[in-house]
Amino acid sequence: MIEAYKKMWVNGFNFKDKTTRRDFWLAFLMNVIVSFVIGFVCGFISGLIPALKGIFSFIPTLYSLAVLIPSLAMEIRRMHDVNKSGWYLLISLIPLVGWILLLVAYCTDSVPNDKYGVQL
């Protein structure tokens, strides 16, 4: 799980290659866990020391901003792995069904030989 998370950060600005389904979901899970831990710790500390509430309430926002581009790059690479353009992510903007179609694409098997490059 940690290796997939590291790959997400190392390839944070790589929008061209591919990411396997396993690496995508492990990095996604690790990102959720890290976000939860950061939010919990910052909330706990700001509850104990009210004077630090402003500083510690800003840290989860910083993490969210820091992970935005690497997560987007990983999602685009996942779309490449299922032989779809990165623009396919915009399908999630369709009300009610868009996110379901995107989830199906995330869960689809890899396409071995296509135009999108190598798997990372």
C-alpha positions as CSV (number, residue, x, y, z in Angstrom):
1,M,0.0,0.0,0.0
2,I,2.8,2.4,0.9
3,E,4.6,1.6,-2.5
4,A,1.4,2.6,-4.4
5,Y,1.1,5.8,-2.4
6,K,4.8,6.6,-3.1
7,K,4.2,6.0,-6.8
8,M,1.4,8.5,-6.6
9,W,3.7,11.2,-5.3
10,V,6.7,10.3,-7.4
11,N,4.6,10.4,-10.6
12,G,2.5,13.4,-9.3
13,F,3.0,15.4,-12.5
14,N,3.0,12.4,-15.0
15,F,-0.2,12.6,-17.0
16,K,1.0,10.4,-19.8
17,D,1.6,6.8,-18.6
18,K,-0.7,4.3,-16.9
19,T,-1.6,3.2,-13.4
20,T,-2.8,-0.3,-12.6
21,R,-6.1,-0.9,-10.9
22,R,-4.4,-2.3,-7.8
23,D,-2.0,0.7,-7.4
24,F,-4.9,3.1,-8.0
25,W,-7.1,1.7,-5.3
26,L,-4.2,1.1,-2.8
27,A,-3.0,4.7,-3.2
28,F,-6.6,5.9,-2.9
29,L,-7.1,4.0,0.3
30,M,-3.8,5.2,1.7
31,N,-4.8,8.8,0.8
32,V,-8.1,8.4,2.7
33,I,-6.2,7.0,5.7
34,V,-3.6,9.8,5.7
35,S,-6.4,12.4,5.4
36,F,-8.3,10.9,8.3
37,V,-5.2,10.7,10.5
38,I,-4.3,14.3,9.7
39,G,-7.8,15.5,10.4
40,F,-8.1,13.5,13.6
41,V,-4.8,14.6,15.0
42,C,-5.3,18.3,14.1
43,G,-8.8,18.2,15.6
44,F,-7.6,16.5,18.7
45,I,-4.8,19.0,19.2
46,S,-7.0,22.0,18.5
47,G,-9.5,20.7,21.1
48,L,-6.8,20.4,23.7
49,I,-5.1,23.7,23.0
50,P,-7.8,26.2,21.8
51,A,-5.1,28.8,21.1
52,L,-3.7,26.6,18.3
53,K,-7.1,26.0,16.7
54,G,-6.5,28.3,13.7
55,I,-3.2,26.8,12.8
56,F,-4.3,23.2,13.2
57,S,-7.6,23.7,11.3
58,F,-5.6,24.8,8.3
59,I,-3.3,21.8,8.0
60,P,-5.9,19.4,6.5
61,T,-6.6,22.0,3.9
62,L,-3.0,22.2,3.0
63,Y,-2.8,18.4,2.6
64,S,-5.8,18.4,0.4
65,L,-4.3,21.1,-1.8
66,A,-0.9,19.3,-1.9
67,V,-2.6,16.0,-3.0
68,L,-4.9,17.5,-5.6
69,I,-2.5,17.4,-8.6
70,P,-0.9,14.0,-7.8
71,S,-4.4,12.5,-7.4
72,L,-5.6,14.0,-10.6
73,A,-2.6,12.7,-12.4
74,M,-3.2,9.2,-11.0
75,E,-6.8,9.3,-12.1
76,I,-5.8,10.3,-15.6
77,R,-3.2,7.5,-15.7
78,R,-5.9,5.1,-14.5
79,M,-8.2,6.2,-17.4
80,H,-5.2,5.6,-19.8
81,D,-4.9,2.1,-18.3
82,V,-8.5,1.3,-19.4
83,N,-7.9,2.8,-22.8
84,K,-9.8,6.0,-22.2
85,S,-8.7,9.6,-22.5
86,G,-8.1,11.6,-19.3
87,W,-11.0,13.8,-20.4
88,Y,-13.3,10.9,-19.5
89,L,-13.0,12.1,-15.9
90,L,-15.4,14.9,-16.9
91,I,-18.2,12.3,-17.2
92,S,-18.5,12.6,-13.4
93,L,-20.1,16.0,-13.9
94,I,-23.2,14.3,-15.3
95,P,-25.8,14.4,-12.5
96,L,-26.8,11.1,-10.8
97,V,-25.0,8.7,-13.2
98,G,-21.7,10.4,-14.0
99,W,-19.9,9.2,-10.9
100,I,-21.3,5.6,-11.4
101,L,-19.8,5.5,-14.9
102,L,-16.5,6.8,-13.6
103,L,-16.5,4.2,-10.8
104,V,-17.1,1.4,-13.4
105,A,-14.2,2.8,-15.4
106,Y,-11.9,2.7,-12.3
107,C,-12.9,-0.9,-11.7
108,T,-12.4,-2.1,-15.3
109,D,-9.5,-4.4,-16.1
110,S,-6.4,-3.0,-17.7
111,V,-6.0,-2.9,-21.5
112,P,-2.5,-4.4,-22.1
113,N,-1.5,-2.8,-25.4
114,D,-2.9,0.6,-26.2
115,K,-1.7,4.1,-27.3
116,Y,-1.2,5.5,-23.7
117,G,2.3,4.2,-22.9
118,V,3.7,2.1,-20.1
119,Q,2.3,0.9,-16.8
120,L,4.0,2.4,-13.8
